[in-house]
Amino acid sequence: MDRRFFLAASLGSFAIPSLAYAQRPPMRTRWKVRASEGFDALAFLGPLAGGELYLPYYQADVDAFAPRLAAAVRADVPALAQEAERSGFGLLGPNLSVLFSNGADGDLGSLIANMSAPEARLLPAYRASPYWNEKDWRWFMAAVPRLRTVFEAMQAADFAAFRDERAGGIARRIAELDRDLADYDVIRWHEKLTGRVFDPLIEVVLLQFCKPHGIKVHGQTFLQAADWNTPTTVRNAAHEMLHPPVPMDGAAAQAALAVLARDPLIPRIVADHDPKWGYTTLEGLLNEDIAQALDQLIAEALGVARNPADRWRKADDGIHVLAGAIYGMLRRDRWIDTGGSIEDWLADAVRGGRFAPGQLHAVAAQVLERPVTGLWPLA
């Protein structure tokens, strides 16, 4: 989820292609850009908890706002964040954003109202979503009284005015993105490269306090920082709408996971990498890295791509070796030209032995421009 910017460099046989079209087909994608005080409040929990991912961006904001909260509330936010991670719930703000994405996120009052009757207001949408997890819901329900206390304290401390002061340019940025995104037909590429039908509407929610994350919530809505530029927004949309890129309980994904579980490298990456990046299960890493491979192809087609070697060597401590390998296979298969069912492609690749360590690592090494023996950890 961490978003970074890299300069293009030579890729040899994996150089980003220049894709030009004499005549564009009718636009398939519809964009909606808005802001949300409620999602910003959820995002601000990370900085308030003192998370090392967030303080480089928001230390001054925490210093300004935290003294407005009672000492007990200030102490309980990091406790909640730590308990969420220990329980397997994960990062507090991003995962609460998924739970609260039922359409009532306009302000802190909406969050508090949702927590007055979570089983009626939040559970139906969450249970129907691909994110449903009974264990996470149980953790959330146990934490509801403490979370509600935190949100009520933030409301009493006038978080709304504080956010408005810090986010004064969001309205202007919404207008700019509304104009600029009209040139990018992301959904057309999603449909071509996955073989699935997507809703044409992509909703982008601009936030003040969500760095470094781009966060996919229910439906085709994702959250991102308001000051990220248009190419970054397009790349976020290309990525976030793909989750999950294939049914993770389907035969193709399960076959891939069975092969990857015997790989000497990929499970080690899952087990040994810094958990702050997420992807702490093999299934989670496969889900993410198929999506990253596809979003790289889409970004190249739309002219907003980063250099893949730089991207995967430098992002998240270099853990996305699998993404580089899958991207390399898709490039060799000219998937950008043919498209089709990505689930069928995955099943065929596994059956054909392309996920065996020898083949997988060799393709990853070529894309990442590293020796096979030095794919991870990075020196």
SETI-610230 format. One record per residue: x, y negated, z negated of N, C-alpha, C in turn. Coordinates in steps of 0.05 Angstrom, whole numbers, padded with zeros to 5 digits, always signed. Example, Ala and Ser with C-alpha at 12.3 -4.5 7.8 and 13.67 -1.06 7.14 Angstrom:
<pts>
+00264+00114-00156+00246+00090-00156+00264+00066-00156+00257+00045-00142+00273+00021-00143+00258-00001-00157
</pts>
This chain:
<pts>
+00016+00024+00000+00000+00000+00000+00017-00025+00000+00042-00023-00007+00059-00046-00008+00064-00057+00020+00061-00083+00025+00063-00094+00052+00090-00110+00053+00106-00104+00074+00131-00117+00078+00134-00126+00106+00154-00143+00112+00159-00153+00139+00187-00146+00147+00191-00134+00171+00217-00126+00180+00221-00136+00208+00247-00142+00214+00254-00150+00241+00257-00125+00259+00250-00128+00285+00252-00106+00303+00282-00102+00309+00289-00076+00315+00316-00069+00323+00314-00047+00344+00337-00040+00355+00337-00019+00376+00328+00008+00364+00311+00022+00379+00302+00048+00370+00310+00070+00388+00327+00065+00408+00334+00087+00426+00309+00098+00439+00306+00125+00438+00284+00138+00451+00257+00132+00438+00258+00120+00414+00233+00113+00401+00227+00083+00402+00238+00069+00421+00233+00040+00423+00203+00035+00426+00194+00014+00414+00165+00007+00415+00158-00001+00444+00138+00012+00455+00131+00006+00483+00117-00021+00485+00120-00032+00509+00105-00056+00516+00080-00048+00530+00056-00052+00518+00031-00043+00529+00016-00067+00540+00010-00066+00566-00004-00089+00578-00028-00078+00593-00049-00093+00593-00073-00084+00607-00083-00107+00625-00088-00100+00650-00097-00120+00669-00124-00131+00661-00141-00114+00650-00168-00123+00643-00176-00110+00617-00183-00125+00597-00191-00114+00571-00219-00104+00572-00225-00081+00560-00253-00073+00558-00268-00090+00538-00295-00088+00538-00310-00104+00519-00301-00099+00490-00301-00120+00474-00292-00118+00446-00310-00099+00430-00298-00079+00418-00312-00060+00401-00313-00069+00372-00293-00083+00363-00290-00089+00334-00305-00115+00328-00319-00115+00305-00331-00140+00294-00318-00144+00267-00309-00169+00263-00294-00176+00238-00312-00193+00220-00310-00188+00194-00323-00205+00174-00302-00211+00153-00297-00237+00147-00277-00245+00128-00290-00260+00105-00284-00253+00080-00297-00267+00058-00277-00266+00034-00285-00279+00012-00270-00278-00013-00287-00265-00034-00276-00260-00058-00290-00247-00080-00277-00253-00107-00292-00268-00124-00282-00273-00151-00280-00247-00166-00300-00229-00163-00300-00204-00178-00276-00187-00172-00270-00183-00146-00247-00167-00139-00221-00180-00148-00221-00207-00148-00197-00221-00158-00193-00216-00188-00215-00215-00202-00213-00210-00231-00201-00182-00236-00210-00162-00220-00200-00135-00223-00170-00135-00215-00163-00149-00194-00135-00149-00186-00117-00162-00207-00128-00182-00221-00112-00197-00241-00106-00180-00265-00119-00157-00268-00113-00139-00291-00084-00129-00289-00074-00125-00265-00046-00115-00262-00026-00135-00273-00027-00161-00264-00010-00180-00276-00014-00184-00306-00039-00184-00315-00044-00187-00344-00032-00164-00360-00031-00140-00347-00019-00117-00361+00011-00118-00361+00023-00137-00347+00052-00139-00346+00065-00119-00327+00050-00109-00308+00060-00089-00289+00083-00100-00273+00105-00084-00270+00129-00094-00256+00123-00098-00226+00103-00086-00215+00096-00091-00187+00085-00119-00183+00073-00131-00204+00057-00155-00201+00071-00180-00210+00087-00178-00231+00098-00203-00244+00116-00219-00225+00131-00206-00206+00146-00223-00188+00129-00243-00173+00104-00236-00169+00085-00254-00155+00070-00273-00174+00063-00263-00198+00043-00276-00214+00052-00282-00242+00077-00283-00248+00086-00289-00275+00076-00316-00284+00077-00336-00267+00068-00363-00275+00038-00363-00280+00023-00348-00265-00006-00347-00269-00013-00333-00296+00002-00312-00302-00002-00299-00328+00005-00318-00351+00027-00332-00348+00035-00350-00369+00014-00372-00374+00000-00380-00352-00020-00401-00355-00046-00391-00366-00054-00366-00359-00080-00357-00366-00081-00340-00391-00062-00323-00395-00062-00304-00418-00067-00317-00445-00055-00341-00450-00059-00353-00477-00088-00361-00482-00105-00361-00461-00133-00367-00465-00148-00343-00477-00136-00320-00476-00149-00295-00486-00141-00290-00515-00159-00277-00529-00152-00269-00557-00130-00249-00556-00114-00248-00578-00091-00230-00579-00099-00201-00575-00122-00193-00586-00131-00165-00583-00137-00158-00554-00148-00177-00540-00154-00172-00511-00127-00171-00496-00109-00189-00501-00083-00189-00488-00069-00162-00492-00072-00151-00516-00058-00126-00522-00072-00102-00509-00098-00104-00505-00113-00081-00495-00111-00077-00465-00105-00099-00450-00103-00096-00421-00079-00078-00414-00055-00082-00425-00034-00063-00418-00039-00035-00429-00053-00033-00452-00059-00007-00462-00078+00008-00443-00098-00006-00433-00116+00007-00413-00101+00015-00388-00083-00002-00378-00067+00004-00354-00050+00029-00359-00037+00031-00381-00021+00054-00387-00038+00079-00390-00060+00077-00403-00078+00101-00406-00089+00110-00379-00095+00091-00362-00105+00098-00335-00085+00114-00320-00060+00105-00321-00039+00120-00306-00034+00147-00319-00033+00148-00345-00028+00174-00358-00050+00194-00353-00074+00184-00351-00097+00202-00347-00100+00213-00319-00085+00201-00300-00088+00208-00272-00107+00189-00257-00120+00171-00271-00138+00151-00258-00121+00134-00239-00097+00128-00246-00079+00113-00228-00078+00083-00235-00070+00068-00216-00067+00039-00220-00094+00026-00227-00094+00011-00248-00120+00003-00260-00136-00015-00241-00124-00038-00231-00139-00056-00215-00148-00044-00189-00130-00032-00173-00139-00020-00147-00160+00001-00150-00158+00019-00170-00177+00040-00172-00204+00031-00184-00203+00011-00202-00228-00001-00210-00242-00015-00187-00227-00026-00168-00239-00039-00145-00255-00020-00129-00246+00005-00126-00261+00026-00112-00287+00031-00127-00286+00034-00154-00310+00039-00169-00330+00017-00168-00321-00008-00166-00339-00031-00167-00347-00040-00138-00340-00026-00118-00346-00035-00091-00374-00025-00082-00394-00034-00096-00421-00028-00090-00436-00052-00078-00421-00073-00071-00434-00096-00059-00439-00119-00078-00436-00114-00104-00441-00135-00124-00414-00142-00137-00398-00157-00123-00371-00164-00132-00366-00194-00131-00388-00210-00128-00384-00238-00123-00371-00253-00145-00375-00245-00171-00363-00260-00193-00360-00242-00217-00348-00252-00238-00345-00237-00262-00372-00228-00274-00392-00246-00272-00418-00239-00282-00429-00214-00269-00423-00210-00243-00432-00186-00229-00418-00161-00240-00392-00163-00245-00378-00140-00257-00390-00133-00284-00395-00153-00301-00406-00148-00327-00434-00135-00325-00450-00145-00307-00476-00134-00303-00475-00105-00294-00456-00099-00276-00452-00071-00268-00445-00053-00291-00430-00063-00310-00421-00047-00333-00443-00044-00353-00464-00059-00351-00486-00056-00370-00502-00030-00364-00501-00021-00339-00515+00004-00331-00499+00017-00309-00474+00027-00315-00457+00037-00293-00468+00061-00279-00483+00078-00293-00493+00102-00280-00515+00095-00260-00529+00073-00264-00549+00065-00245-00537+00047-00223-00518+00030-00230-00509+00009-00212-00484+00018-00196-00467+00034-00208-00441+00041-00195-00439+00070-00186-00451+00088-00202-00447+00117-00196-00458+00126-00169-00482+00117-00161-00492+00128-00135-00473+00123-00112-00464+00098-00109-00446+00091-00087-00419+00106-00090-00409+00107-00114-00383+00121-00118-00385+00151-00113-00406+00163-00122-00409+00192-00118-00412+00199-00088-00425+00181-00073-00429+00186-00045-00404+00179-00028-00384+00168-00040-00360+00159-00025-00340+00181-00023-00321+00179-00004-00299+00199-00003-00280+00198-00027-00283+00177-00044-00265+00174-00067-00275+00187-00092-00299+00199-00091-00311+00211-00115-00292+00230-00129-00289+00226-00156-00272+00243-00172-00285+00243-00200-00295+00266-00208-00309+00268-00233-00292+00261-00257-00266+00269-00256-00248+00263-00278-00244+00233-00281-00241+00219-00258-00237+00190-00259-00262+00176-00270-00285+00186-00262-00310+00174-00272-00312+00178-00302-00305+00201-00312-00306+00205-00342-00287+00185-00356-00263+00182-00344-00244+00163-00357-00256+00135-00357-00268+00127-00335-00279+00100-00332-00302+00097-00353-00320+00116-00355-00342+00113-00373-00332+00110-00402-00311+00125-00409-00301+00122-00436-00288+00094-00441-00278+00083-00419-00265+00056-00421-00284+00033-00418-00309+00038-00410-00327+00016-00404-00330-00004-00427-00333+00004-00452-00336-00017-00473-00312-00036-00474-00288-00024-00472-00264-00041-00474-00261-00058-00449-00267-00047-00426-00265-00063-00401-00285-00086-00402-00309-00081-00411-00329-00102-00413-00320-00124-00431-00307-00117-00454-00296-00137-00472-00276-00154-00458-00258-00142-00442-00238-00157-00427-00251-00176-00407-00271-00166-00392-00284-00183-00372-00299-00206-00385-00312-00201-00407-00327-00222-00421-00307-00243-00431-00284-00234-00441-00264-00253-00450-00253-00270-00427-00248-00257-00404-00239-00272-00380-00260-00292-00371-00286-00284-00373-00307-00303-00365-00308-00326-00385-00306-00321-00410-00306-00342-00430-00282-00361-00427-00260-00350-00417-00236-00366-00413-00236-00381-00386-00259-00380-00373-00264-00394-00347-00244-00384-00325-00243-00358-00322-00227-00347-00301-00236-00358-00273-00262-00363-00270-00272-00373-00244-00258-00399-00237-00257-00418-00255-00244-00443-00249-00214-00440-00245-00202-00423-00262-00173-00417-00259-00167-00406-00231-00182-00387-00223-00178-00375-00196-00182-00396-00174-00203-00412-00177-00209-00433-00156-00185-00452-00154-00174-00459-00177-00151-00477-00177-00127-00465-00162-00122-00439-00167-00099-00425-00155-00104-00419-00126-00129-00415-00118-00136-00405-00091-00150-00426-00075-00140-00450-00076-00154-00472-00062-00155-00469-00032-00137-00454-00020-00137-00452+00009-00152-00429+00021-00166-00414+00005-00179-00390+00015-00200-00396+00036-00216-00417+00032-00237-00423+00051-00225-00430+00078-00203-00445+00078-00190-00451+00104-00179-00426+00117-00168-00408+00100-00156-00383+00111-00178-00365+00123-00201-00365+00111-00223-00349+00122-00230-00359+00150-00232-00385+00153-00238-00396+00180-00217-00389+00200-00191-00391+00192-00169-00384+00210-00170-00355+00219-00174-00337+00200-00175-00309+00207-00199-00302+00224-00222-00314+00217-00246-00310+00234-00239-00316+00264-00224-00337+00268-00217-00344+00295-00196-00325+00307-00175-00320+00292-00152-00306+00303-00157-00276+00307-00173-00264+00289-00177-00235+00291-00194-00227+00315-00208-00246+00327-00225-00239+00350-00209-00227+00373-00183-00230+00374-00167-00219+00395-00158-00190+00391-00165-00178+00368-00153-00152+00361-00175-00131+00358-00176-00112+00377-00196-00091+00377-00186-00066+00364-00184-00067+00337-00173-00045+00322-00191-00020+00324-00217-00024+00322-00235-00001+00322-00233+00016+00347-00229+00003+00370-00226+00018+00395-00202+00038+00393-00180+00029+00381-00157+00046+00378-00162+00067+00357-00175+00061+00335-00182+00081+00315-00197+00104+00329-00217+00097+00345-00234+00118+00357-00218+00134+00377-00201+00121+00393-00185+00136+00412-00166+00155+00399-00152+00146+00378-00130+00162+00367-00139+00182+00346-00164+00181+00337-00174+00201+00318-00195+00219+00330-00208+00210+00351-00230+00226+00362-00256+00223+00346-00257+00203+00328-00281+00199+00312-00295+00174+00320-00319+00170+00312-00335+00146+00316-00334+00129+00291-00327+00104+00293-00325+00086+00270-00347+00064+00273-00356+00055+00250-00372+00030+00249-00356+00008+00261-00366-00008+00279-00350-00030+00290-00343-00052+00271-00357-00055+00248-00352-00077+00230-00329-00071+00211-00309-00088+00210-00288-00087+00190-00291-00112+00172-00293-00108+00146-00295-00130+00127-00269-00134+00112-00258-00158+00114-00233-00165+00101-00239-00184+00078-00231-00176+00054-00236-00192+00030-00209-00204+00021-00208-00231+00022-00183-00245+00016-00182-00251-00014-00160-00244-00027-00157-00247-00056-00132-00263-00062-00132-00275-00086-00109-00291-00095-00089-00274-00110-00098-00252-00123-00081-00239-00142-00076-00209-00136-00078-00200-00111-00076-00171-00106-00048-00162-00097-00029-00180-00092-00003-00171-00083+00009-00152-00103+00024-00131-00094+00032-00126-00066+00013-00107-00051-00012-00103-00061-00029-00083-00050-00047-00093-00028-00052-00075-00009-00076-00076+00008-00093-00053-00001-00118-00057-00006-00135-00037-00020-00160-00031-00004-00163-00006+00004-00187+00003+00017-00207+00010-00004-00232+00000-00001-00254+00007-00019-00276+00021-00002-00300+00021-00012-00321+00035+00001-00326+00025+00030-00334+00043+00047-00341+00035+00074-00316+00025+00089-00319+00005+00106-00297-00006+00122-00290-00033+00112-00286-00034+00086-00278-00059+00072-00250-00055+00060-00233-00075+00063-00207-00074+00049-00201-00101+00038-00184-00101+00017-00177-00125+00002-00147-00131+00008-00141-00157+00011-00113-00164+00016-00109-00193+00006-00083-00200+00005-00076-00227-00004-00084-00247+00017-00094-00270+00008-00104-00290+00026-00082-00302+00044-00058-00303+00034-00037-00316+00049-00021-00298+00068-00029-00272+00070-00016-00255+00089-00025-00264+00117-00007-00263+00136-00012-00274+00162-00029-00255+00179-00037-00264+00203-00055-00249+00219-00044-00221+00228-00019-00219+00237-00008-00193+00243-00009-00173+00219-00004-00183+00195-00006-00166+00172-00034-00157+00167-00054-00175+00171-00082-00168+00168-00090-00147+00188-00081-00149+00212-00087-00129+00233-00075-00103+00225-00050-00103+00216-00037-00078+00208-00052-00065+00184-00060-00082+00165-00076-00071+00143-00101-00058+00152-00115-00071+00170-00140-00060+00181-00135-00034+00196-00114-00034+00212-00107-00010+00227-00102+00014+00208-00090+00008+00185-00084+00029+00165-00108+00036+00148-00120+00016+00135-00139+00022+00114-00164+00036+00123-00173+00030+00148-00197+00043+00158-00193+00072+00163-00169+00082+00165-00163+00110+00172-00168+00129+00149-00168+00120+00125-00169+00138+00102-00197+00150+00098-00199+00177+00097-00177+00196+00103-00176+00200+00133-00151+00204+00144-00149+00207+00173-00160+00233+00183-00159+00254+00166-00172+00279+00172-00185+00289+00146-00205+00306+00147-00217+00317+00122-00195+00332+00107-00189+00323+00083-00167+00335+00068-00174+00363+00058-00200+00370+00057-00207+00397+00049-00212+00415+00074-00207+00404+00098-00211+00419+00122-00189+00439+00128-00193+00456+00147-00174+00478+00153-00147+00466+00163-00148+00445+00179-00123+00434+00190-00105+00423+00167-00117+00406+00150-00102+00394+00128-00092+00416+00109-00109+00435+00103-00101+00456+00085-00078+00473+00096-00078+00478+00122-00056+00493+00135-00031+00477+00134-00033+00450+00139-00009+00433+00137+00002+00433+00109-00015+00431+00089-00006+00430+00061+00007+00456+00053-00003+00479+00063+00010+00504+00057+00038+00506+00067+00043+00495+00092+00070+00495+00103+00088+00475+00088+00077+00451+00083+00093+00431+00070+00100+00439+00041+00083+00454+00028+00089+00463+00001+00115+00480-00001+00123+00492+00021+00147+00509+00022+00171+00494+00033+00167+00468+00040+00189+00452+00050+00208+00444+00028+00234+00446+00032+00253+00439+00011+00254+00409+00004+00244+00392+00021+00246+00363+00017+00220+00350+00009+00199+00354+00024+00174+00338+00020+00163+00341-00009+00160+00366-00020+00150+00367-00047+00169+00354-00067+00195+00354-00061+00214+00340-00079+00209+00310-00079+00203+00299-00056+00196+00271-00054+00172+00265-00072+00151+00282-00070+00127+00278-00085+00133+00279-00115+00150+00298-00123+00155+00302-00152+00174+00281-00164+00194+00273-00148+00216+00257-00159+00215+00227-00154+00197+00218-00136+00197+00189-00130+00185+00173-00153+00190+00147-00153+00179+00130-00174+00149+00129-00171+00134+00137-00192+00105+00139-00190+00091+00112-00186+00105+00090-00189+00092+00064-00185+00082+00061-00157+00094+00077-00138+00085+00075-00110+00060+00091-00105+00051+00107-00124+00029+00125-00119+00038+00150-00104+00019+00164-00091+00025+00188-00074+00039+00209-00091+00027+00215-00114+00040+00234-00133+00030+00262-00129+00015+00268-00108+00008+00295-00100+00015+00299-00071+00019+00324-00063+00025+00330-00035+00002+00323-00017-00022+00327-00026-00046+00320-00011-00047+00290-00007-00041+00275-00028-00042+00246-00026-00021+00235-00006+00003+00247-00006+00024+00238+00012+00017+00245+00041+00006+00269+00046-00002+00276+00073-00024+00258+00083-00044+00252+00067-00065+00234+00074-00054+00207+00082-00036+00196+00065-00024+00170+00070-00007+00170+00095+00009+00191+00098+00029+00190+00120+00018+00196+00147-00004+00211+00149-00018+00213+00175-00029+00186+00182-00041+00172+00162-00052+00146+00167-00030+00126+00176-00007+00127+00163+00015+00109+00170+00025+00115+00198+00027+00140+00206+00036+00146+00233+00017+00135+00254-00009+00139+00249-00029+00129+00268-00030+00098+00268-00028+00086+00244-00029+00056+00244-00005+00044+00258+00018+00058+00258+00041+00048+00272+00036+00048+00302+00023+00069+00312+00016+00070+00341-00003+00047+00348-00023+00043+00331-00043+00022+00336-00030-00006+00335-00012-00011+00316+00001-00036+00315+00019-00041+00339+00032-00020+00349+00047-00023+00374+00029-00030+00397+00006-00017+00399-00012-00022+00421-00022-00051+00421-00025-00062+00396-00036-00089+00393-00015-00110+00391+00010-00102+00393+00032-00122+00393+00039-00134+00366+00033-00120+00344+00038-00131+00317+00056-00112+00301+00069-00093+00314+00084-00072+00299+00110-00082+00287+00117-00069+00265+00144-00071+00254+00160-00048+00266+00186-00051+00264+00204-00030+00273+00200-00005+00256+00193+00018+00267+00187+00041+00250+00210+00051+00233+00235+00050+00244+00257+00059+00228+00261+00041+00203+00260+00015+00207+00262-00003+00184+00238+00000+00165+00215+00002+00176+00191+00005+00160+00193+00028+00140+00199+00052+00151+00198+00075+00133+00224+00080+00117+00245+00067+00126+00269+00069+00109+00267+00051+00084+00253+00028+00088+00254+00008+00067+00229+00007+00049+00206+00016+00059+00182+00014+00044+00180+00036+00022+00171+00028-00002+00166+00048-00023+00190+00066-00028+00214+00055-00029+00238+00070-00034+00243+00092-00013+00232+00089+00011+00238+00108+00032+00223+00134+00030+00201+00136+00016+00189+00162+00011+00172+00173+00034+00167+00156+00055+00148+00164+00075+00162+00178+00099+00179+00197+00092+00193+00213+00113+00173+00228+00130+00152+00238+00118+00132+00253+00132+00118+00235+00153+00113+00210+00146+00101+00192+00165+00118+00188+00190+00144+00185+00186+00162+00183+00208+00162+00207+00226+00161+00231+00214+00161+00255+00229+00135+00258+00246+00112+00252+00233+00086+00254+00247+00085+00234+00270+00094+00210+00264+00095+00189+00285+00112+00198+00309+00136+00210+00303+00154+00219+00324+00141+00240+00341+00126+00259+00328+00112+00280+00344+00091+00268+00361+00076+00249+00350+00054+00236+00366+00066+00220+00389+00088+00207+00385+00101+00193+00407+00110+00212+00429+00122+00234+00421+00130+00254+00441+00106+00265+00457+00083+00267+00444+00059+00277+00457+00044+00255+00472+00055+00231+00472+00042+00208+00486+00013+00205+00476+00010+00207+00450-00017+00205+00438-00030+00178+00443-00014+00157+00446-00025+00131+00451-00039+00130+00478-00031+00147+00497-00043+00149+00523-00066+00168+00524-00063+00191+00511-00084+00212+00514-00105+00209+00492-00097+00204+00467-00117+00204+00445-00129+00231+00442-00150+00232+00426-00164+00257+00421-00168+00261+00391-00176+00286+00384-00181+00293+00356-00155+00296+00341-00149+00278+00322-00125+00281+00307-00126+00306+00289-00149+00314+00281-00151+00339+00265-00143+00363+00282-00152+00364+00307-00144+00386+00325-00114+00384+00330-00103+00360+00334-00075+00357+00338-00059+00368+00315-00068+00362+00291-00054+00371+00267-00054+00402+00265-00077+00414+00271-00079+00443+00270-00060+00455+00291-00060+00444+00315-00042+00455+00336-00013+00451+00328-00006+00429+00316+00022+00424+00309+00031+00444+00288+00014+00450+00268+00021+00469+00248+00024+00497+00260+00004+00505+00276+00006+00531+00289+00031+00534+00306+00039+00512+00319+00062+00513+00337+00088+00511+00323+00088+00511+00296+00113+00510+00281+00126+00483+00279+00112+00462+00287+00125+00436+00287+00127+00424+00259+00113+00435+00239+00115+00426+00211+00135+00443+00195+00148+00462+00208+00169+00477+00195+00192+00458+00189+00207+00462+00167+00227+00443+00159+00247+00435+00181+00257+00455+00195+00277+00448+00216+00267+00429+00236+00243+00433+00247+00232+00415+00267+00223+00388+00255+00209+00390+00232+00199+00366+00219+00222+00346+00212+00242+00357+00199+00264+00340+00190+00280+00328+00214+00283+00343+00235+00298+00333+00258+00283+00309+00271+00257+00311+00274+00242+00289+00285+00243+00265+00267+00239+00269+00241+00240+00247+00221+00268+00233+00223+00289+00249+00225+00316+00237+00225+00319+00220+00250+00308+00228+00273+00311+00211+00297+00296+00185+00294+00271+00186+00283+00255+00162+00280+00268+00143+00259+00276+00155+00237+00287+00138+00215+00316+00131+00219+00328+00142+00240+00356+00136+00246+00374+00142+00223+00370+00165+00211+00386+00175+00189+00394+00204+00194+00415+00214+00182+00422+00242+00185+00401+00260+00172+00397+00284+00182+00378+00303+00170+00384+00307+00141+00409+00308+00134+00416+00313+00106+00413+00288+00088+00406+00265+00099+00404+00241+00084+00378+00227+00087+00356+00243+00091+00330+00230+00095+00319+00218+00069+00324+00230+00046+00315+00220+00020+00329+00235-00002+00336+00222-00024+00334+00193-00029+00354+00177-00013+00348+00151-00009+00365+00134+00006+00390+00127-00010+00413+00126+00003+00437+00119-00011+00437+00090-00019
</pts>
